[in-house]
Amino acid sequence: MLSIGLDVHWRSFVLCILDTNGKRIKEIRRKGGWQRLLESLRQIRQPFAICYEASCGYGYLYDQLSKLARRVVVAHPGQLRLIFRSKRKHDRVDARKLATLLFLEQVPTVHVPSVAVRSWRQLIEFRQRLIRQRVRVKNGLRSLLRSHGIAAPWRGSLWTQKGQAWLAELKLPTPAAAVQRDLLLDDLQRVAQQIKRVEQELKRIAAREPAVALLQTIPGVGPRTAEAVVAYVDDARRFARSRQVGSYFGLVPCQDQSADKNRLGHITREGPSTVRKLLTEAAWQGIRRDERLKRYFERIQGSDPGRRKIALIATAHYLVRAMHAMLRTGEVWRAAA
């Protein structure tokens, strides 16, 4: 079976083809989109395996290549940089390296979920972008009021119906400030409607996933956290141990070990940052609501207030390991006796 390394871009691609002995027999470099790439691969009559790096659109390309190749391997780009740190880098060299790794069975691979799960993940990330956009709009309104020395006449949120009505009727010192206020309020209402629509669709998707309801049995874990974990874990069986899930979400510390010296640093922050953020928020809520999580947090923190953040991240790590175990066994959360 041939081994093919593919360095692909939106409008060009390079193919490096190795024979069954690992000898390079052909290189193809062409301009054109993905359809031309597929046409070039259809002309190969021998069975082949193909490898390429994960990037934007890697899932669609995986689906299309699976119809042509005997085997499709998607390489982890971050780990490839650790293997090949070369100062001479261009598309042909990258294609050769991928083909060589594929022939040697040394490709660091990534999991490719189904198109439904990929769309689910994209919608979760889209909601997070809308949330950040809403935060920027609210900060803009706060900045506008503060720049003119205006404070709300009550102690409470500005973002309730009462607060937004007060903002809309507020007399500002200049017409320019009033225009800025009106446009920011329009943006706030528009983003709120978009978030509501996205959450309705997320709710509809989650209703078909029993695992989302299962994870919500954990105190402090809401639907947004549960659906994000389920979507990104996808298949719990692909992790041999629950500790690997913490590494997947970047909740384990960086490590530099040599001989009898073992240095641990900040967390790696690999994987989806959205899930890591939601897990941290859920850990805060869980500490307040569940005795087991509270004891775990206090044991890590000890009597040192400076270890508060460390204890929080450790609790989030513990929480995601428990979630993985629940997804594998189907067992609900067991409260502390």
Secondary structure, DSSP 4 states (H G I P E B T S, - for coil): -EEEEEEE-SSEEEEEEE-TTS-EEEEEEEES-HHHHHHHHHT--S-EEEEEE--TTHHHHHHHHTTT-SEEEEE-HHHHHHH---S---HHHHHHHHHHHHHHT---B-----HHHHHHHHHHHHHHHHHHHHHHHHHHHHHHHHHTT---SSSS-SSSHHHHHHHHHPPPSSHHHHHHHHHHHHHHHHHHHHHHHHHHHHHHHHTT-HHHHHHTTSTT--HHHHHHHHHHH--GGG-SSTHHHHHHTT-SEEEEEETTEEEEEEE---S-HHHHHHHHHHHHHHHHH-HHHHHHHHHHHTT-GGGHHHHHHHHHHHHHHHHHHHHHH-PPP----
